């Protein structure tokens, strides 16, 4: 593990040793936005997972992913360059549980170490929280306090915090006391910290982090996958697979505000792989077709900062049985063989077409020819035992499928049948097979 990464720390552990500051250039708290759609779903699921972790459901842990920031050891301050959304939500959970269980005075001193730097309304609101008595529901208790000012609701961060507190209260388990599990260094809500150099220029990370984005679909997907299936390849998401996806984020359209966010190409690829390969390979029926459309439509559009939200339940069938092993081997194989695949594709594909992997990962709307090629390349990988690519053998394979897709009109109605036909091939020596 990188020495600059602090692994599996808890919010309480960090805030006991350091003040946690959200710097001035971060945008407003977004996880409390109301949109009657993706963000509402993300908020509900996020709170549900945190409660599940501290209540010990199935011994599960809620891992929040990677937080970027720098430490000032002299002042004992941690500056959150990225991850302020998640940290704010975890802070609100800590405050609410302590408030609800009449333990706020026990934890007040350390909880006050969390602050939004230079945002007067936000800072004033956080300070007010520690003066609120538990009289009725949380929103009424806050808004009826004599020190509360309704003008604060013009601040998106304050408004978002109020919305999040409503959700936290809605899911609070009335029959269980949670302070002892939550206010602990061993709390099951964990995250990793990537430590930046002291006094490093936060603006280096500003383009990626100043959007104030909510927890992304990719972060939710990864958390759900690791939590439910507990694969032994979890570290690859933050190491070799992430390194592979970063080069796609760095070469996105220079006009896109998201060109430095590897979550987008990562999730795009997973969506296409899940349904172009695993689902079409193993299953059939109208439900698969409907789900397939939902997943292939889940692409970055315009200047949006995240792919559309898709419930993890839709992914479940793709990772049952041997599928999890297929998933790991396939991503490893693409990372290791991408350059050779691209070299051969550039050599023999028709001049008016795109390299299919780049189209899958970077395009807003890759076509079904690209998807058929993706299925074919993973079938080749499977037939060769996911070994290092044999360029001569693979070039023959690619020539055959270049010609086949060039002479076939492929769309959503026949992609399943085409993939089923490809799946029947049982020899990577395609010339010999034909």
N, C-alpha and C positions, 0 to 999 in steps of 0.2 A: 504494500500500500504506500502511496506517495506520502512522504514525511510532512507535506504541507496540508494533509487532510486529517482532520480530527474526526474519528468515526464514532457513530452511535452515542452521541451525547444527548442529554435531555435539556429541555428549556429551563427547568428548575436548577439543574447543575450549572448551566451557563450564567443564569441571572443571579445565582448565589455568589459568583466570583467576579462578574463583570456587569457594568452598565451596558445595555443593548440599545443602540441608537439607530433610528432610521434617518439617513442623511437628507439634507434639504432638497437634493435634486431628484429624489424619488417621487413618482406620481402617486396619486391618491390610492387609498385602500379600495381594491376592486372586488374582493371576494364577497362583499356585502351588497353589490349592485343587484337590482331586481330587473330581470329580463324575461321572466316567465318561461324560461327555456334552459339553455345549457348551463349558465352560471348558477341558476337556482338548483339544478340537479347536482352540480359540483359541490355547492355549499352543503346540501343535505347529505351527500355521500361522505364528504370530508368529516363533518361533525359525527356522523354515524360511526365512521371508522375510528375516530379518536376515542369515543365513548367505549366502543367495543374493545379497544386495546386496554384501557385502564380498568375495565370491568373484568378483564381476563377471559373473554370469550375465546374458547378453543386455544388458549395460550397464544393468541395472535399479537403481533406488534404492528403499530402504525408507524411506518417510516416515511418521513417527509421529504426525503431526497437530499440534494446538495444545496447548502447555503454558502454564498460567497461573502467574504468580509475581511476586514483587517483589524488587528488587535493593537491597542495602545497599552502596553504593559505598565507604563508609568502612571497613566490615568485610570487603568483598569476599565477600559472601554472597548466594546466590540462595535464596529461600524458595519451595518448590514448593507452591503452593496447589491446583493441579489438575495431574495428570499424573504423580503419584508412582509409580503402578503401572508405567507404561511406563519411567520413569527408573530404577526399581529393576531391572527386567528388563534394560535396557541396561547398567547397572552390573555385574550378574552375568555378562553375556556378556563384558564387558571383563575382569573378574577371572578368569574361567575360561580364556579364551584366553591371557592372560599367564601364568597358573599352569601351564597345560598345556604351554606352549612355553618354560618355565623363564625367563621374562622379568619375573617379578613384581617383582623388586627394581628394575628399570628404571622401572617405572610406579607403584610403591607410593605414593610421596609424594603424587602428584596424585590417585590413586584414593581415598586416605584422606580426600579432601575431601568425599566423599559420606557422609551419615549420616542416620539416623532420630533426630530430636530427642526426647529425654526417654524413649525406650523402652530400658530397660536391657538386656533380653535381646537385642533386635535390634542395639543398638549393640555389645554385647560379642561377638555372633556375627560381625558385620562385621569387628571388630578381629581376631578369631581367624583369619579367612580369610587374613590376611597372614602367619600363622605356620605355615600348612599346607605340608608338603612333598609333592610329587607322587609318592605311593607307592600305585600301584594306581588304582582308580576314585575319583572325587571324593568320594562319600559315605563310603566306608570311610576315606579319607584324613582326612576331617574328624572323623568320629566316633571314630576310634582315637587322635586327638591327646589328650595328657594334659590339655590345657586346655579340652577340650570337656565340657560338662555336659548330660546327657540331659534335665534339667529344662527346658532351653531349648525343647525340642520342644513344650512346653505353650503356647508363644507362637505364635499363628497365623502371624505374619510369618516367624519362623525356620523353621517347618514348611513354609511356602510357598516360601521361598528354597531349601530343600533339594530340594523337588520340581522347581522350575524348573532348578536346577543339574543334576539328573538328565536332564531333557529336553535341556538345552544340550549335555551330554556325549554323549547318544545320537546327536545329529545332527552332532557335530563331525567334519569331514572329515580323516581321519588322514593323508592324503597331501599336504596343503597347509598352509603356515604362514601365519597370518592377522594377526599382530601389526602388521606394517607397514601393512596396509590399514585395520585397525580403529583403531589409535592414531594418528589423523591428523585434521587439521582438515578434510580433504577426504573423510573417511569417507562412504560411500554411505548410512549410516544417519543420516537428518536429521530435524529437527523444527523447528517454529516456536515462538516464545515471545511470549505476550501479556504485556507489562510493565505491572504494576499500579503505582499510585503508591506511593512509599516511605511506609512506616508506615500504609498503607491497612488498613482493618479486614478481616482475612481472613474474619471471620464472615459478611461479605456473600456470600461464595462458599461458605460452609460447607455449606449445605443441598445444594448441587449436588455438592460435592466430598468430603464427609466419609464417603461410603458405601464408599470404598475399592474402587470398582467395577473390574472387569477391562476390558480393551480391548473396546469395545462392538461389536456386530454392524455398526452403521452405520460406525464407524471402519474396520473390516475391509473392508466393502463398498466404501467410498470409496477406500481404498488399493488394493484389487484393481482397481477400475474404472480409476483413473488410471494404474496401472502397466501394465495389459494393453492398454488402448485409447489411452492418451496423448491424450485429447481436449483441445481448446483451451479448454474451459470449466471447467477444474479450479478456478480461483479463485472461481467462483460458489458452490461448496459452502461456502466460508468467508465469503462476502460477501452478495450479494442473496438467494440461496436460504436461507442460514442466518437472515438477518434476517426473512424471511417465516415460517420455522418457529418462530422464537422466540416469536412472538405466540400460537402454539398451545400451546407449553409453559407460557407464563405464565398461560393461562386454563384449564389442566386442573383436574380436581377438586381443591379446596383440601386434601382429606385425603390426596392422593397424595404420597408422598415424592419423586416424580420430576417434579413439576410444573414444575421449572426446567430440565429437561434436554431441549434441542431435538433430540437424537439420536432420541428415541422417535417424535415425530410425523414426523420426516424419514424414518425407516426404515419406519414404517407406510405413509406415502404412496408410497414407492418400491416396496414390496411390492405394494400394490394396483395402482399404475400399471403395473408390469412385467407382471403377469399379467391384470389386467382389460383393459388396453388392448393392449399390444404383443403378448403371446402369443396372446390370443384373436383379435386382428386378423389376425395373420400365419400362425398355425399351427393344426393340429387333431390329434386323436388322443388315445389314452388316456394317453400320457405327459404331455401338456400338462394333461389333467384332473387327474392325480395331483399334478403339480407345483403346479397352481393351488390345490388344497386345502391343500397344505403352506404355501404363501405366504399365503393368506388366513387360515390359522390362526395365523400368526406375528404375533400382536398382543400388546400389553401386557396382562397379566392380574394383577389384584389389585395387590399392592405390589411386584411384581418390578421390578428396575431396568433390565432390558434386554429386547428382543424375543428370541425363541428363535433359536439359531444355525442358519443355513442356509448350506450350502456355496456358494461363489461359482460353482461349476460350474453350479448350477441357473439362474444369471442369464445365462450366456453367450449362449444363443440369443436373448435379448431385446435384445442390443446389437450384433448383426452387421449388416453392410451399412449401410443407411440408418437403422437403428433408433437409433443413437447420436444422429443429428441430430434424429429425432423426440423423443428424450428431452430434449435441451437446449431445443428449441423449446417443448415442452409445459410444462416447468417454468417457463420464462420467461413463457409466456402466462398460466399460472395466477397467478403472482406479480403480473403487471401488471393482470390483469382480475378478481381475486378479489372485490373489493368490489362491482363491477357484477354479477357472477354471483350473489353472495349477495343483493344488493338485489332483483334480478328473481325469484330463487327464493323469497325471503320474500314477495314480492307475490302470486305465483300458486300456490304449492304448497298442498296440503291441510293444514289446521290440525293434524292429528294426526301429521304427518311431520316429519322433521328435514332441515336443510340437508345435502345429500349430501356436500359436501366436508368439512365439520366432522365428519360421521359417519365418513367414511373415515379421517381423520387422528386423531381423538380417541377414538372409541369402541373398546371392547374387541372388539366383534363387529358391525361394520356389516352390514346385510342385503344381499341380492342386488339389491334395488331400487336401493339406493344405488350399487351397482357398475354396474348397467346405465346409470344416469344419468351416472356418471363416463365410461363408454365413449362415451356420446352427446355429452357436452360436448367431449371431445377430438376426436371426429369433426367436430364443428362447427368447432373451431379449425383442423383440417387443411383443411377445405373453404374456409375464409376466409383461408388463407395465414398463419395465426397473427397476423393483424392485430389492432389494437385493436378491442374488441368493438363491434358495431353493436347498440345496446340494443333497437331495434325489431325487427330481424331475429332477434336471439337470443331475445327474449321469445316470438315465434311458435314458434321451435324448441322452447323449453322447454315451452310449453303442449301441444304435440303429444306430447312424451315424458312429460309428467306424466300425461296421460290414458291413454297406452298402458300405462305401468307400473302405473297404478292399477287397470287392468282385466286384469292378467296376474299369475298366480302364478309368481313367478320364484324358482328355487332352483338348486342346483348342477348339476342335471341338464339344465336348458335355458338357462342363462346363455350358453353358447357359441353356441347357435343364434340367440339374440336378438341377440348382438353381431355375428354374421355378417350378419344381416339389416340391422342399422343400418349396417354397413360398406359395404353396397351402395348406400346413398344417395349421389348424386353432385351434389347441389345444396344450398347452405346456405339457399336460399329454400324452406323446407319446405312452405309452402302451395302454392307453384308446382309443386314436385316432386310433391306428392300429387294 
